[in-house]
Amino acid sequence: MTGQVTQSDAAAEAGVDRTSIARLRKVARDGAIAALQASRPGQAKASSQELSELAKLRAEIDRLGAVVIDQAVELAVLRGKSSWG
């Protein structure tokens, strides 16, 4: 999350798939957010349905971010192979 290590590098170092690192990151972030929200005095508590929807939306954001990264890498490779570039 600090940008010091990419998800791919962390996955390779741990010997797991990159999606495993993304899931762990999401679980850690969601847990930290829930803990921060619970510690706010006077703050209205979100329902479990709202938290579930929020978690789904964050997962979709993470998935779409990974797709964008994959497409950017593919584009860079294709441009590198192009004789027109």
C-alpha positions in Angstrom: 0.0 0.0 0.0 3.0 2.3 0.5 4.2 1.7 -3.0 7.5 0.2 -1.8 6.7 -3.3 -3.3 4.3 -4.1 -6.1 1.6 -6.7 -5.7 3.4 -8.9 -8.3 6.7 -8.7 -6.4 5.1 -9.4 -3.1 3.3 -12.4 -4.7 6.5 -13.7 -6.2 8.3 -13.4 -2.9 5.6 -15.2 -1.0 5.1 -17.8 -3.8 1.4 -17.0 -4.2 -0.8 -15.7 -7.0 -1.1 -11.9 -7.3 -4.8 -12.1 -6.6 -4.0 -13.5 -3.2 -2.0 -10.4 -2.3 -4.9 -8.2 -3.6 -7.4 -10.1 -1.4 -5.2 -9.8 1.7 -4.7 -6.1 1.0 -8.5 -5.6 0.7 -9.2 -7.5 3.9 -6.6 -5.5 5.8 -7.9 -2.2 4.5 -11.5 -3.1 5.2 -10.6 -4.2 8.7 -8.7 -1.0 9.4 -11.6 1.1 8.1 -14.1 -0.7 10.2 -11.9 -0.3 13.3 -11.5 3.4 12.6 -15.3 3.8 12.1 -16.0 1.9 15.3 -13.8 4.2 17.3 -15.5 7.5 16.2 -17.7 8.7 19.0 -21.1 10.0 18.0 -20.7 8.6 14.5 -23.7 6.7 13.1 -22.9 3.1 12.6 -23.3 1.6 9.1 -25.6 -1.4 8.8 -24.1 -4.7 7.9 -25.8 -4.5 4.5 -24.2 -1.1 3.9 -20.8 -2.5 4.9 -21.3 -5.5 2.6 -22.2 -3.2 -0.3 -19.2 -1.0 0.4 -16.9 -4.1 0.5 -18.3 -5.3 -2.8 -17.7 -1.8 -4.4 -14.1 -1.7 -3.1 -13.5 -5.2 -4.5 -14.8 -4.1 -7.9 -12.5 -1.0 -7.7 -9.6 -3.3 -6.9 -10.5 -5.7 -9.8 -10.9 -2.8 -12.3 -7.6 -1.4 -11.1 -5.9 -4.7 -11.8 -7.5 -4.9 -15.3 -6.2 -1.4 -16.1 -2.7 -2.3 -15.0 -2.8 -5.5 -17.0 -4.0 -3.6 -20.1 -1.3 -1.0 -19.7 1.4 -3.6 -19.5 0.0 -5.4 -22.6 -0.2 -2.0 -24.5 3.4 -1.3 -23.6 4.5 -4.7 -24.8 2.6 -4.3 -28.1 4.0 -0.8 -28.6 7.4 -2.1 -28.0 7.0 -4.8 -30.7 5.4 -2.4 -33.2 7.6 -1.2 -36.1 5.4 1.9 -36.3 6.3 3.3 -32.9 
